[in-house]
Amino acid sequence: MTLHHLVPATIRKPFAKYSHGVRVEAPSDLIFCSGQLGIGPDDTIPEDAAAQAELCFANIAAILADGGMSLADVVRINAYVTDRGFMAAYMSVRDRLFPAPSPASTLMIVGGFTRAVFKIEIEVVAARSSDRVA
């Protein structure tokens, strides 16, 4: 599988560390990961936004591993925060976990989640070559 990170010179560069698009050459296996919240297996929810982002990505990593992939296979991230003040914490975690070339990424500010304590929710799409050994 070959990934092509798309950042055309004819449009404005990304506002942060992400690619405008990622083309995945087939044949590929795909995992579409549901949105993950910052909650541990014991139902603990940290107050800190960065700690919630860490848990979101840890949950995503576990889901991907269950499907034979890792965070290195992520081609698209959709993230949601409940306040602009949480953007920097989320982006710090994302940027550390996804060095260049970065996946395509969208960050939205939303009114809230199922419980007011949640600050961040993250969903991803991952892809890897069908013939690659997990």
Secondary structure, DSSP 8 states (H G I E B T S, - for coil): --EEEE--TTS---SSS-BSEEEE-SSEEEEEEEEEES--TTS---SSHHHHHHHHHHHHHHHHHHTT--GGGEEEEEEEESSGGGHHHHHHHHHHHS-SS--EEEEEE-S--SSTT--EEEEEEEEEETTS--
